[in-house]
Amino acid sequence: MAQQFEPLKNDLILRTAWGEKVERPPMWVMRQAGRYLPEYHQAKGKHDFFECCRSPEIASTLTLQPIERYEGLVDAAIIFSDILVIPQALGMTVEMVDGKGPHFPDPLTSPDDGQYQKVLTRKTDVAAELDYVYKAITMTRHKLKGRVPLFGFCGAPWTLLCYMVEGGGSKLFIQTKTWVYRYPQASKDLLQKIAEVCVEHLALQVQAGAQLVQVFDSWAAELSPTSFKEFSQPYLAYISENLPKRLKELNLEPVPMVVFAKGAWYALDALCSLGYQVVGLDWLQDPADAIRIKGDRPIVLQGNADPGILYGTREAITRAVTDMVNGFGGGKQGWIANLGHGITPRVNPEDLKFYFQEIHRLTKS
């Protein structure tokens, strides 16, 4: 049963995502709840990262921080969580190591390592394993009081497989490439398993109160165009095809779905035909080219300023925002303003505020 919440006061991003003409482009940034904010570190305290994810109270507090700091400037919140909660739900241990990032002490080494079969055959009770995410979403929706819509999200199957076999981030992706080129069928079986859990996780986030969802394929750039078609695209398509069906089974209305495949500029044409309402662009893509590739398909584009502009001068931020606004045709339809990836550490929060203010200024009617 759907939760009961206060009515939305700002539905701009929902109207945009469904393809409507709007008074101005909605805006938010990926990782907007996070470590660039001093209040994040105060609320996090001595808790480690995953402890914060598992505490609905802390996660909801962190989610709301940018909404309160940038009141009237941002048009969506995104739940404070992590893409790696899915490997955890599949029985794998994931730790967050200071200065290093996520770490799997026991990654998948081959289809014969024993753990692979355990993951593949595990009957994952997603609702129980990730209950803390859904509690955080429901709590956050109540705290938002309808100020802005709330995003849920998951990692894409390809990106999650990378982490599960590499044991963390990587520059060379040796283990990942070994898996897909030495054990292609075993890799596909694992990707399918992950995709099924992704669908359930997203559906349960919507049931808990998420009003949009985004699928992050953060390591898409590690695939060639041919390999992307084989190891990423079918599983992104599985999610977009099956999430609406699962929502219907739960007596829930469909929600806008966003796909963000970082670095997969070569796949934009395919991504625009996968069934997602919104396609996120990284900063390597020219907005005018993206609009040309999209053609007359009713796809909304999201992006795509280089997060690095926020380390620059105010003049540099204004130039980048001007180019972005002009590139997306002013943004009264078909565009959600965002960075081309998550906001990075050590950004001055006041510079992000200026970035938002400039988008508002340059897109006023």
C-alpha positions as CSV (number, residue, x, y, z in Angstrom):
1,M,0.0,0.0,0.0
2,A,1.3,3.5,-0.9
3,Q,2.3,5.7,2.0
4,Q,0.3,8.9,2.7
5,F,2.3,12.1,2.6
6,E,1.7,15.9,2.4
7,P,0.9,17.2,-1.1
8,L,3.8,18.4,-3.2
9,K,4.4,22.2,-3.3
10,N,7.0,21.9,-6.0
11,D,6.4,19.3,-8.7
12,L,8.6,21.0,-11.4
13,I,11.0,18.1,-11.8
14,L,8.1,15.5,-12.1
15,R,6.4,17.6,-14.8
16,T,9.6,18.0,-16.6
17,A,10.5,14.3,-16.4
18,W,7.1,13.4,-17.9
19,G,7.8,15.7,-20.9
20,E,5.7,18.7,-20.0
21,K,6.6,22.3,-20.9
22,V,7.6,24.1,-17.7
23,E,8.3,27.7,-16.5
24,R,12.0,27.0,-15.9
25,P,14.3,24.0,-15.8
26,P,14.4,22.0,-12.5
27,M,17.7,21.5,-10.9
28,W,19.6,19.3,-8.5
29,V,23.0,17.8,-8.3
30,M,24.2,14.2,-7.9
31,R,25.8,13.6,-4.4
32,Q,24.2,16.8,-3.2
33,A,23.8,15.2,0.2
34,G,27.4,14.6,1.2
35,R,30.9,15.5,2.4
36,Y,31.3,18.9,0.8
37,L,28.9,20.2,3.4
38,P,30.2,21.1,6.8
39,E,26.9,20.1,8.4
40,Y,27.3,16.6,6.9
41,H,30.4,16.0,9.0
42,Q,28.6,17.3,12.1
43,A,25.6,15.0,11.6
44,K,27.8,12.0,10.6
45,G,29.9,12.4,13.7
46,K,31.9,9.2,14.5
47,H,29.6,6.9,12.6
48,D,31.1,5.2,9.6
49,F,29.5,5.7,6.1
50,F,27.4,2.5,6.1
51,E,26.3,3.1,9.7
52,C,24.9,6.4,8.4
53,C,23.1,4.6,5.5
54,R,21.7,2.0,7.9
55,S,20.3,4.7,10.3
56,P,17.0,6.1,8.9
57,E,17.4,9.1,11.2
58,I,20.9,10.0,10.1
59,A,20.2,9.2,6.4
60,S,17.1,11.4,6.4
61,T,19.0,14.2,8.2
62,L,21.8,14.1,5.6
63,T,19.3,14.0,2.7
64,L,17.6,17.1,3.9
65,Q,20.7,19.2,4.5
66,P,21.1,20.5,0.9
67,I,17.3,21.1,0.7
68,E,17.5,23.4,3.7
69,R,20.8,25.1,2.8
70,Y,19.6,25.7,-0.8
71,E,16.0,26.4,0.0
72,G,14.1,27.6,-3.1
73,L,17.1,26.8,-5.4
74,V,16.9,23.0,-5.7
75,D,13.9,21.0,-7.0
76,A,14.7,17.5,-5.8
77,A,16.2,15.6,-2.9
78,I,18.0,12.2,-3.3
79,I,18.0,9.8,-0.5
80,F,21.3,9.4,1.3
81,S,22.3,5.8,0.6
82,D,24.8,3.9,-1.6
83,I,24.7,1.7,-4.7
84,L,26.6,-1.0,-2.8
85,V,23.7,-1.9,-0.5
86,I,22.7,-4.3,-3.2
87,P,25.9,-6.4,-3.0
88,Q,25.4,-6.3,0.8
89,A,21.9,-7.6,0.3
90,L,23.3,-10.4,-1.9
91,G,25.5,-11.5,1.1
92,M,28.8,-9.8,0.3
93,T,30.8,-7.8,2.8
94,V,31.4,-4.2,1.9
95,E,33.3,-1.7,4.0
96,M,34.0,2.0,3.5
97,V,37.7,2.7,4.1
98,D,38.7,6.3,4.9
99,G,40.8,7.7,2.1
100,K,40.3,4.7,-0.1
101,G,36.6,4.2,-0.6
102,P,34.5,1.0,-0.8
103,H,36.3,-2.2,-0.1
104,F,35.2,-5.9,-0.5
105,P,37.5,-8.0,1.7
106,D,36.3,-11.1,-0.2
107,P,35.5,-10.2,-3.9
108,L,34.3,-12.8,-6.4
109,T,37.4,-14.3,-8.0
110,S,35.9,-16.8,-10.5
111,P,32.6,-18.7,-11.1
112,D,34.2,-21.6,-9.2
113,D,35.1,-19.7,-6.0
114,G,32.1,-20.9,-4.1
115,Q,30.9,-17.4,-3.2
116,Y,29.7,-16.9,-6.8
117,Q,27.2,-19.8,-6.6
118,K,26.0,-18.5,-3.2
119,V,25.3,-15.1,-4.6
120,L,23.7,-16.4,-7.7
121,T,21.4,-18.8,-5.9
122,R,20.6,-16.7,-2.8
123,K,16.9,-16.1,-2.3
124,T,17.3,-12.4,-1.3
125,D,14.6,-11.0,0.8
126,V,15.1,-7.5,-0.4
127,A,12.4,-6.0,1.8
128,A,14.1,-7.4,4.9
129,E,17.7,-6.9,3.9
130,L,17.3,-3.2,2.8
131,D,14.5,-2.3,5.1
132,Y,16.6,0.6,6.5
133,V,16.6,2.3,3.1
134,Y,12.8,2.2,2.9
135,K,12.4,3.5,6.4
136,A,14.8,6.4,5.6
137,I,12.8,7.2,2.5
138,T,9.4,7.2,4.4
139,M,10.9,9.3,7.2
140,T,12.4,11.8,4.7
141,R,9.2,12.2,2.8
142,H,7.4,13.1,6.0
143,K,10.2,15.6,6.9
144,L,10.2,17.1,3.5
145,K,6.5,18.1,3.9
146,G,6.1,18.3,0.2
147,R,8.8,20.8,-0.4
148,V,10.4,18.9,-3.3
149,P,10.1,15.4,-4.7
150,L,12.5,12.6,-3.5
151,F,14.7,10.4,-5.7
152,G,15.4,6.8,-5.0
153,F,18.2,5.1,-6.8
154,C,20.3,2.0,-7.4
155,G,23.6,1.1,-9.1
156,A,23.4,-0.5,-12.6
157,P,24.1,-4.2,-12.8
158,W,27.3,-3.6,-14.8
159,T,28.7,-1.1,-12.3
160,L,27.8,-3.4,-9.4
161,L,29.5,-6.4,-11.0
162,C,32.7,-4.3,-11.4
163,Y,32.8,-3.6,-7.7
164,M,31.9,-7.2,-6.7
165,V,34.8,-8.7,-8.7
166,E,37.4,-5.9,-8.4
167,G,36.8,-5.6,-4.6
168,G,36.6,-1.8,-4.9
169,G,37.4,1.0,-7.3
170,S,39.9,0.4,-10.0
171,K,42.0,2.1,-12.7
172,L,42.6,-0.9,-14.9
173,F,39.6,-3.2,-14.2
174,I,41.7,-6.3,-14.7
175,Q,39.4,-8.6,-12.7
176,T,36.3,-7.2,-14.5
177,K,37.7,-7.7,-17.9
178,T,38.9,-11.2,-16.9
179,W,35.3,-12.0,-15.9
180,V,33.5,-10.7,-19.0
181,Y,36.0,-12.0,-21.5
182,R,36.9,-15.3,-19.8
183,Y,33.5,-16.1,-18.2
184,P,31.0,-14.3,-20.3
185,Q,28.0,-16.5,-19.5
186,A,28.7,-16.6,-15.8
187,S,29.0,-12.8,-15.9
188,K,25.6,-12.5,-17.7
189,D,24.0,-14.8,-15.2
190,L,25.3,-12.6,-12.4
191,L,24.2,-9.4,-14.2
192,Q,20.7,-10.8,-14.5
193,K,20.6,-11.7,-10.8
194,I,21.7,-8.2,-9.9
195,A,19.1,-6.7,-12.4
196,E,16.3,-8.6,-10.7
197,V,17.3,-7.3,-7.3
198,C,17.6,-3.8,-8.7
199,V,14.0,-3.9,-9.9
200,E,12.7,-5.0,-6.5
201,H,14.9,-2.5,-4.6
202,L,13.6,0.4,-6.8
203,A,10.0,-0.8,-6.5
204,L,10.2,-0.9,-2.7
205,Q,11.8,2.5,-2.7
206,V,8.8,3.8,-4.6
207,Q,6.4,2.0,-2.2
208,A,8.2,3.7,0.7
209,G,7.8,7.2,-0.9
210,A,10.4,7.8,-3.7
211,Q,8.8,9.8,-6.5
212,L,11.5,9.3,-9.1
213,V,14.3,6.8,-9.5
214,Q,17.8,6.9,-11.0
215,V,20.0,4.1,-12.2
216,F,23.7,4.9,-11.9
217,D,26.0,3.1,-14.4
218,S,29.1,4.8,-13.0
219,W,31.6,2.5,-14.8
220,A,30.0,2.3,-18.2
221,A,33.0,4.0,-19.7
222,E,35.0,0.8,-19.2
223,L,33.1,-0.9,-21.9
224,S,33.6,-0.7,-25.7
225,P,30.5,0.1,-27.7
226,T,30.2,-3.6,-28.6
227,S,30.7,-4.8,-25.0
228,F,28.2,-2.2,-23.7
229,K,25.6,-3.7,-25.9
230,E,26.4,-7.1,-24.4
231,F,27.1,-6.5,-20.8
232,S,25.2,-3.3,-19.8
233,Q,22.5,-2.3,-22.2
234,P,20.3,-5.5,-21.8
235,Y,20.3,-5.2,-18.0
236,L,19.5,-1.5,-18.1
237,A,16.6,-2.4,-20.4
238,Y,15.5,-5.2,-18.1
239,I,15.1,-2.6,-15.3
240,S,13.2,-0.1,-17.3
241,E,10.9,-2.8,-18.7
242,N,10.2,-4.6,-15.4
243,L,10.1,-1.8,-12.8
244,P,6.7,-0.5,-14.1
245,K,5.3,-4.0,-14.1
246,R,6.5,-4.5,-10.5
247,L,5.0,-1.2,-9.5
248,K,1.7,-2.3,-11.0
249,E,1.8,-5.5,-9.0
250,L,2.2,-3.4,-5.9
251,N,-0.8,-1.2,-7.0
252,L,1.6,1.8,-7.4
253,E,1.6,4.4,-10.1
254,P,4.6,4.5,-12.5
255,V,7.4,7.0,-11.6
256,P,9.9,8.8,-13.9
257,M,13.0,6.7,-14.5
258,V,16.4,8.2,-15.1
259,V,19.4,6.3,-16.5
260,F,22.9,7.7,-16.2
261,A,25.7,5.8,-17.9
262,K,28.8,7.8,-17.2
263,G,31.3,7.9,-20.1
264,A,29.1,6.0,-22.5
265,W,28.7,8.9,-24.9
266,Y,28.7,6.4,-27.8
267,A,25.6,4.7,-26.4
268,L,23.4,7.8,-26.2
269,D,21.2,6.8,-29.2
270,A,20.6,3.4,-27.6
271,L,20.0,4.9,-24.1
272,C,17.3,7.1,-25.6
273,S,15.4,4.0,-26.7
274,L,15.6,1.9,-23.5
275,G,12.3,3.0,-22.0
276,Y,13.6,5.6,-19.5
277,Q,12.0,9.0,-19.4
278,V,15.2,10.8,-18.6
279,V,18.8,10.2,-19.8
280,G,21.6,11.7,-17.8
281,L,24.6,13.1,-19.6
282,D,28.1,13.5,-18.3
283,W,30.3,16.5,-19.1
284,L,32.0,14.8,-22.1
285,Q,28.8,15.2,-24.1
286,D,27.9,18.4,-26.0
287,P,24.3,19.4,-25.3
288,A,23.6,20.3,-28.9
289,D,24.9,17.0,-30.1
290,A,22.9,15.2,-27.5
291,I,19.7,17.0,-28.6
292,R,20.5,16.1,-32.2
293,I,21.0,12.4,-31.4
294,K,17.8,12.3,-29.3
295,G,15.9,13.6,-32.3
296,D,12.1,13.7,-31.9
297,R,12.0,11.0,-29.2
298,P,10.2,12.3,-26.1
299,I,13.3,12.0,-23.9
300,V,14.3,14.5,-21.2
301,L,18.0,15.1,-20.9
302,Q,19.7,15.7,-17.6
303,G,23.1,17.3,-17.0
304,N,25.8,18.2,-17.7
305,A,28.2,20.8,-16.3
306,D,31.7,19.6,-15.4
307,P,31.7,19.3,-11.6
308,G,35.2,20.9,-11.8
309,I,33.8,24.3,-12.7
310,L,32.8,24.6,-9.0
311,Y,36.6,25.0,-8.2
312,G,36.8,27.9,-10.5
313,T,36.0,31.6,-10.4
314,R,32.5,33.0,-10.3
315,E,33.1,34.2,-13.9
316,A,34.0,30.7,-15.0
317,I,30.9,29.3,-13.4
318,T,28.8,31.9,-15.1
319,R,30.4,31.0,-18.5
320,A,29.8,27.3,-18.0
321,V,26.2,27.8,-16.9
322,T,25.5,30.1,-19.9
323,D,27.0,27.6,-22.3
324,M,24.9,24.8,-20.7
325,V,21.6,26.8,-20.7
326,N,22.2,27.8,-24.3
327,G,23.1,24.3,-25.3
328,F,19.9,22.9,-23.9
329,G,17.8,25.6,-25.6
330,G,16.9,27.5,-22.5
331,G,15.3,24.6,-20.7
332,K,11.6,25.2,-20.8
333,Q,11.1,21.6,-21.9
334,G,13.1,18.5,-22.0
335,W,16.0,19.4,-19.6
336,I,16.8,18.9,-16.0
337,A,19.8,21.0,-15.0
338,N,22.5,19.0,-13.2
339,L,26.3,18.4,-13.1
340,G,27.8,15.8,-15.4
341,H,28.7,13.7,-12.3
342,G,28.5,13.9,-8.6
343,I,29.7,17.0,-6.8
344,T,33.2,16.5,-5.6
345,P,34.8,17.0,-2.2
346,R,36.2,20.4,-1.1
347,V,33.8,22.4,-3.2
348,N,32.8,25.5,-1.4
349,P,29.0,25.2,-0.7
350,E,28.7,28.9,-1.5
351,D,30.0,28.3,-5.0
352,L,27.4,25.6,-5.6
353,K,24.8,28.1,-4.4
354,F,26.1,30.6,-7.0
355,Y,25.8,27.9,-9.7
356,F,22.2,27.3,-8.8
357,Q,21.5,31.0,-8.7
358,E,23.0,31.5,-12.1
359,I,20.8,28.8,-13.7
360,H,17.8,30.5,-12.1
361,R,18.9,33.9,-13.4
362,L,19.6,32.7,-16.9
363,T,16.4,30.7,-17.4
364,K,13.9,33.3,-16.1
365,S,11.0,33.9,-18.5
